[in-house]
């Protein structure tokens, strides 16, 4: 049996300018005020985390929880100085 050779070509990719994208979540002014009010009582937390989970045949379930840190897979949305994380 003969050994097969595998060849690969590696090319440098030029640095592209990053384009801003739309936020994953848009908060209303009332929601921003409510989050500020909720976080005023919890100074150790940096924001709230919003998520969506599948709930069997019932569809989707939405979650909202306080967070002290940003996770690796979280997307941070900052609006009017308030932080919300998408899980």
MDTraj code that builds the backbone (N, CA, C; nanometers):
import mdtraj as md
import numpy as np

residues = "UNK UNK UNK UNK UNK UNK UNK UNK UNK UNK UNK UNK UNK UNK UNK UNK UNK UNK UNK UNK UNK UNK UNK UNK UNK UNK UNK UNK UNK UNK UNK UNK UNK UNK UNK UNK UNK UNK UNK UNK UNK UNK UNK UNK UNK UNK UNK UNK UNK UNK UNK UNK UNK UNK UNK UNK UNK UNK UNK UNK UNK UNK UNK UNK UNK UNK UNK UNK UNK UNK UNK UNK UNK UNK UNK UNK UNK UNK UNK UNK UNK UNK UNK UNK UNK UNK UNK".split()
xyz = np.array([
    [0.0837, -0.1183, 0.0000],
    [0.0000, 0.0000, 0.0000],
    [0.0872, 0.1233, 0.0000],
    [0.0453, 0.2205, -0.0728],
    [0.1224, 0.3448, -0.0778],
    [0.0600, 0.4476, 0.0169],
    [0.1451, 0.5288, 0.0715],
    [0.0973, 0.6340, 0.1618],
    [0.0431, 0.7495, 0.0785],
    [-0.0683, 0.8057, 0.1231],
    [-0.1250, 0.9189, 0.0489],
    [-0.0767, 1.0497, 0.1114],
    [-0.0565, 1.1470, 0.0274],
    [-0.0121, 1.2776, 0.0727],
    [-0.1296, 1.3737, 0.0771],
    [-0.1302, 1.4535, 0.1783],
    [-0.2334, 1.5564, 0.1911],
    [-0.1629, 1.6906, 0.1891],
    [-0.2097, 1.7782, 0.1052],
    [-0.1514, 1.9111, 0.0961],
    [-0.2561, 2.0157, 0.1307],
    [-0.2115, 2.1185, 0.1960],
    [-0.3005, 2.2286, 0.2309],
    [-0.2310, 2.3593, 0.2006],
    [-0.3073, 2.4547, 0.1597],
    [-0.2543, 2.5874, 0.1333],
    [-0.3099, 2.6825, 0.2380],
    [-0.2211, 2.7580, 0.2989],
    [-0.2626, 2.8551, 0.4003],
    [-0.2376, 2.9938, 0.3448],
    [-0.3405, 3.0760, 0.3469],
    [-0.3283, 3.2123, 0.2982],
    [-0.3571, 3.3092, 0.4110],
    [-0.2836, 3.4160, 0.4146],
    [-0.3087, 3.5200, 0.5145],
    [-0.4340, 3.5966, 0.4743],
    [-0.5148, 3.6246, 0.5706],
    [-0.6374, 3.7007, 0.5466],
    [-0.6113, 3.8446, 0.5877],
    [-0.6437, 3.9338, 0.4980],
    [-0.6217, 4.0751, 0.5309],
    [-0.7177, 4.1164, 0.6422],
    [-0.6743, 4.2102, 0.7232],
    [-0.7576, 4.2563, 0.8341],
    [-0.8749, 4.3353, 0.7779],
    [-0.9912, 4.2895, 0.8106],
    [-1.1114, 4.3588, 0.7648],
    [-1.1608, 4.4508, 0.8751],
    [-1.2192, 4.5596, 0.8346],
    [-1.2764, 4.6517, 0.9306],
    [-1.4070, 4.5921, 0.9822],
    [-1.4211, 4.5863, 1.1142],
    [-1.5418, 4.5296, 1.1739],
    [-1.6583, 4.6259, 1.1574],
    [-1.7685, 4.5708, 1.1163],
    [-1.8892, 4.6493, 1.0984],
    [-1.9793, 4.6311, 1.2201],
    [-2.0344, 4.7388, 1.2748],
    [-2.1255, 4.7240, 1.3873],
    [-2.2536, 4.6528, 1.3433],
    [-2.3064, 4.5699, 1.4310],
    [-2.4298, 4.4985, 1.4005],
    [-2.5412, 4.5494, 1.4913],
    [-2.6610, 4.5132, 1.4585],
    [-2.7755, 4.5525, 1.5405],
    [-2.7705, 4.4789, 1.6725],
    [-2.8189, 4.5411, 1.7760],
    [-2.8227, 4.4789, 1.9082],
    [-2.9206, 4.3620, 1.9074],
    [-2.8897, 4.2603, 1.9848],
    [-2.9758, 4.1427, 1.9921],
    [-3.1056, 4.1730, 2.0652],
    [-3.1051, 4.2805, 2.1409],
    [-3.2206, 4.3159, 2.2228],
    [-3.2314, 4.4675, 2.2262],
    [-3.3515, 4.5193, 2.2104],
    [-3.3749, 4.6627, 2.2217],
    [-3.4668, 4.6855, 2.3402],
    [-3.4225, 4.7675, 2.4345],
    [-3.5000, 4.7949, 2.5545],
    [-3.5798, 4.9229, 2.5383],
    [-3.7021, 4.9223, 2.5878],
    [-3.7816, 5.0440, 2.5895],
    [-3.7317, 5.1313, 2.7041],
    [-3.7606, 5.2608, 2.7010],
    [-3.7200, 5.3467, 2.8130],
    [-3.7768, 5.2983, 2.9471],
    [-3.8979, 5.2455, 2.9465],
    [-3.9572, 5.1936, 3.0701],
    [-3.8801, 5.0720, 3.1202],
    [-3.8340, 4.9873, 3.0285],
    [-3.7567, 4.8690, 3.0685],
    [-3.6210, 4.9097, 3.1250],
    [-3.5560, 5.0097, 3.0658],
    [-3.4282, 5.0589, 3.1158],
    [-3.4461, 5.1123, 3.2581],
    [-3.5511, 5.1906, 3.2806],
    [-3.5779, 5.2442, 3.4143],
    [-3.6053, 5.1338, 3.5149],
    [-3.6789, 5.0308, 3.4743],
    [-3.7102, 4.9191, 3.5641],
    [-3.5840, 4.8415, 3.6003],
    [-3.4963, 4.8170, 3.5029],
    [-3.3707, 4.7458, 3.5295],
    [-3.2836, 4.8277, 3.6238],
    [-3.2768, 4.9594, 3.6018],
    [-3.2003, 5.0456, 3.6918],
    [-3.2562, 5.0379, 3.8338],
    [-3.3875, 5.0388, 3.8450],
    [-3.4523, 5.0311, 3.9758],
    [-3.4226, 4.8975, 4.0431],
    [-3.4294, 4.7872, 3.9683],
    [-3.4025, 4.6546, 4.0246],
    [-3.2571, 4.6398, 4.0677],
    [-3.1639, 4.6939, 3.9887],
    [-3.0221, 4.6791, 4.0190],
    [-2.9744, 4.7740, 4.1283],
    [-3.0525, 4.8776, 4.1585],
    [-3.0153, 4.9714, 4.2639],
    [-3.0069, 4.8994, 4.3992],
    [-3.0921, 4.7991, 4.4195],
    [-3.0947, 4.7231, 4.5445],
    [-2.9910, 4.6113, 4.5472],
    [-2.9247, 4.5835, 4.4352],
    [-2.8283, 4.4739, 4.4255],
    [-2.6969, 4.5258, 4.3672],
    [-2.6162, 4.5968, 4.4455],
    [-2.4931, 4.6584, 4.3915],
    [-2.3881, 4.5580, 4.3456],
    [-2.3929, 4.4328, 4.3924],
    [-2.2936, 4.3331, 4.3506],
    [-2.3218, 4.2766, 4.2109],
    [-2.4398, 4.3017, 4.1563],
    [-2.4752, 4.2524, 4.0231],
    [-2.4486, 4.3602, 3.9186],
    [-2.4051, 4.3162, 3.7989],
    [-2.3697, 4.4104, 3.6925],
    [-2.4796, 4.4285, 3.5886],
    [-2.5775, 4.3411, 3.5884],
    [-2.6846, 4.3503, 3.4898],
    [-2.7830, 4.2370, 3.5059],
    [-2.8700, 4.2248, 3.4083],
    [-2.9647, 4.1140, 3.4055],
    [-2.9358, 4.0291, 3.2828],
    [-2.9657, 3.9011, 3.2936],
    [-2.9425, 3.8080, 3.1841],
    [-3.0784, 3.7602, 3.1330],
    [-3.0996, 3.7738, 3.0032],
    [-3.2240, 3.7338, 2.9392],
    [-3.1946, 3.6114, 2.8532],
    [-3.2790, 3.5098, 2.8640],
    [-3.2574, 3.3889, 2.7854],
    [-3.3880, 3.3275, 2.7383],
    [-3.3780, 3.2349, 2.6466],
    [-3.4933, 3.1618, 2.5940],
    [-3.4615, 3.0135, 2.6027],
    [-3.5547, 2.9349, 2.6556],
    [-3.5366, 2.7901, 2.6653],
    [-3.6555, 2.7195, 2.6014],
    [-3.6300, 2.6013, 2.5510],
    [-3.7359, 2.5187, 2.4944],
    [-3.8073, 2.4465, 2.6077],
    [-3.9396, 2.4439, 2.6031],
    [-4.0172, 2.3807, 2.7079],
    [-4.1057, 2.2707, 2.6494],
    [-4.0452, 2.1641, 2.6021],
    [-4.1224, 2.0517, 2.5494],
    [-4.2118, 2.0935, 2.4354],
    [-4.3349, 2.0487, 2.4390],
    [-4.4275, 2.0818, 2.3304],
    [-4.5009, 2.2134, 2.3577],
    [-4.4727, 2.2776, 2.4698],
    [-4.5370, 2.4046, 2.5012],
    [-4.4735, 2.5225, 2.4287],
    [-4.3572, 2.5039, 2.3714],
    [-4.2919, 2.6130, 2.3002],
    [-4.1730, 2.6664, 2.3761],
    [-4.1649, 2.7976, 2.3891],
    [-4.0482, 2.8618, 2.4484],
    [-4.0798, 2.9192, 2.5860],
    [-3.9776, 2.9241, 2.6682],
    [-3.9876, 2.9831, 2.8010],
    [-3.8788, 3.0893, 2.8111],
    [-3.9136, 3.2054, 2.8583],
    [-3.8191, 3.3152, 2.8696],
    [-3.7673, 3.3251, 3.0130],
    [-3.6380, 3.3506, 3.0280],
    [-3.5780, 3.3597, 3.1607],
    [-3.5189, 3.4986, 3.1798],
    [-3.5183, 3.5446, 3.3034],
    [-3.4594, 3.6725, 3.3401],
    [-3.3968, 3.6536, 3.4770],
    [-3.2656, 3.6791, 3.4872],
    [-3.1978, 3.6613, 3.6150],
    [-3.0875, 3.7656, 3.6308],
    [-3.0531, 3.7944, 3.7542],
    [-2.9429, 3.8857, 3.7838],
    [-2.8116, 3.8154, 3.7536],
    [-2.7100, 3.8919, 3.7154],
    [-2.5794, 3.8329, 3.6892],
    [-2.4685, 3.9203, 3.7467],
    [-2.3645, 3.8522, 3.7956],
    [-2.2485, 3.9225, 3.8504],
    [-2.1358, 3.9328, 3.7486],
    [-2.1342, 3.8411, 3.6505],
    [-2.0292, 3.8398, 3.5489],
    [-2.0885, 3.8095, 3.4124],
    [-2.0122, 3.8416, 3.3096],
    [-2.0516, 3.8110, 3.1723],
    [-1.9903, 3.6770, 3.1337],
    [-2.0724, 3.5834, 3.0844],
    [-2.0237, 3.4541, 3.0397],
    [-1.9596, 3.4618, 2.9023],
    [-1.8879, 3.3557, 2.8648],
    [-1.8190, 3.3529, 2.7355],
    [-1.9149, 3.3590, 2.6176],
    [-2.0311, 3.2967, 2.6303],
    [-2.1240, 3.2920, 2.5176],
    [-2.2336, 3.3982, 2.5276],
    [-2.2237, 3.4889, 2.6240],
    [-2.3237, 3.5939, 2.6406],
    [-2.2941, 3.7118, 2.5489],
    [-2.3990, 3.7737, 2.4995],
    [-2.3846, 3.8947, 2.4196],
    [-2.4358, 4.0111, 2.5028],
    [-2.3516, 4.1103, 2.5229],
    [-2.3877, 4.2240, 2.6084],
    [-2.4542, 4.3329, 2.5260],
    [-2.5666, 4.3820, 2.5775],
    [-2.6386, 4.4924, 2.5157],
    [-2.6386, 4.6062, 2.6164],
    [-2.5806, 4.7192, 2.5793],
    [-2.5788, 4.8363, 2.6667],
    [-2.6639, 4.9443, 2.6015],
    [-2.7644, 4.9877, 2.6746],
    [-2.8548, 5.0893, 2.6218],
    [-2.8846, 5.1884, 2.7330],
    [-2.8672, 5.3152, 2.7054],
    [-2.8885, 5.4219, 2.8036],
    [-2.8105, 5.3961, 2.9317],
    [-2.6905, 5.3416, 2.9174],
    [-2.6046, 5.3169, 3.0331],
    [-2.6405, 5.1937, 3.1127],
    [-2.7373, 5.1158, 3.0669],
    [-2.7791, 4.9960, 3.1397],
    [-2.7385, 4.8719, 3.0608],
    [-2.6917, 4.7679, 3.1324],
    [-2.6421, 4.6473, 3.0684],
    [-2.7422, 4.5340, 3.0784],
    [-2.7643, 4.4638, 2.9680],
    [-2.8441, 4.3412, 2.9666],
    [-2.7638, 4.2370, 2.8886],
    [-2.7641, 4.1138, 2.9343],
    [-2.6894, 4.0076, 2.8682],
    [-2.7860, 3.9087, 2.8052],
    [-2.7570, 3.8727, 2.6804],
    [-2.8359, 3.7703, 2.6111],
    [-2.7638, 3.6389, 2.6261],
    [-2.8330, 3.5390, 2.6710],
    [-2.7746, 3.4079, 2.6964],
    [-2.7924, 3.3187, 2.5765],
])
top = md.Topology()
chain = top.add_chain()
for i, resn in enumerate(residues, 1):
    res = top.add_residue(resn, chain, resSeq=i)
    for name in ("N", "CA", "C"):
        top.add_atom(name, md.element.get_by_symbol(name[0]), res)
traj = md.Trajectory(xyz[None], top)
